[in-house]
């Protein structure tokens, strides 16, 4: 019996190590759906700025991209996260995304405000409008 153990000692150690790793992941790894993770990360974002440009980024799989600037820094916003943002926005409009919210405020040049609710599946992507005169 010792001869068999000595001959396959390396395999037993590798198998034991693999077993420990599998048990660790089963007990301590928190599985989350990609959508849940994306919502949480998006909810923690915070940005505000004027739309400087809208373009299709050929370096990033031809995704729609919006560049906003707050006068100090610039940020690229992914409009597919906000279903109607690409069609609703123009250069010069202001975008405000508060931390902890899944709502984006689009303030037009004429001060009309759109509330764009996040939903990648399009169920909540219908904007609600508030006119500046209300």
N, C-alpha and C positions, 0 to 999 in steps of 0.2 A: 504494500500500500504506500509506503514511504517513497518507493521508487517512482510510482505514478505521480505522486504529489511533487516530487523534485523535478520530474520531467516536464510537468505542465504548470510549474509554479508561476511563471509569467502570465499565463492565461488566466489562472485563478485570481491573481492580483488585478489584472485588467478588467475581468468580469466583476469583481467586487467594487472596483472604482466606478465602473459604469452603473452598477446597481445603486451606489450611493448618490450619484449624480441624478439618476432618474427619480429616486425617492425624494431628493431635495426639491426638484422641480414640481413634483406632484404635491408636496406639502406646502411649499412656500411661494410658488409662482402664481401670481394673480392674472388669470386670463381675462382679457377684456376684448370686446368687439372693437374692430377698427373704427366704427362709427362712434362708439362711446368715447374712445380715446381722442378722436378728432374733435368731438364736441367739447370735451374738457380742455384740450389745448387751445381751441378757438376761444372758449369762454375766458381764459386767462389773458388773452391778448388785449392790448390797450394802445390805440393810436388815434390820431386826429391830424387832418391836413387837407390842403387844397389839391384837387386833381391837377397834376401837371401834364400828364399825357396818358393816352389809352392806346395800346398796341397789342399785336399778336406776337408773342415771343417765340421766334424761330429756334432759339437756343434751348427752350424749355418745352419741347413737344408741341409747339404752336398753340400754347395756352393763351387765353385772353389775360391781359395783365394791365393793371392800373397803377401808375406811379403817383404817389401823393407826397407832398412836402409840407412841413410845418414851419419852414423858414430856416430851420437849423439842420434837420436831417430828412432823409428821404426813405420811403418804405414802399415795397411792392405789395399790392393787395390782390388776392386771388378772387376774382368776381364769381367763380363757380360756387363759392361758399355762400354767396348771397344771390339767389336765383335771378332776380331782376336788376341787379346792380349794373351790369354792362349796358343794358338797353336804357336804363333810367338815368344814367349819369352822363355828364358832359365835362369837358375840360373847364376848370374854373369853379366847379361845384365843391362843396366841402363835405368830407366824410368824418364822422365821429363814431368811434367804437370804444365804449366804456368797458373797463375790466369787470368781469363777473356777470356780464350780460350777453345774451345771444341775439341782441338787437343792434343793428347798425343804423345810424342816422345819416341820411343824405340830405344836405341842405343846399338847395338850388341857388343860383345867382339872384333869383327874385325872392329869396327867403322862404319859399315853400319847403316844407320838411317832409321827407318820406321815411317811414320806419320800415326797414327791411328785416324780416325775421329769418334767422338762419334755418335752413333745412335742405340737405343735399338731395333729398328725394323729391323735393318740390311740393310737399304737402302744405308747408307753411310759408312758401315763398311769395305769397301775394302781398304786395306792399300796401300799407295804409297811408293815406295822405292827410296832412294837416295844413290847411291854407294859412298864410300869414295873417289873414283878416279874421280868422275865427277866434 
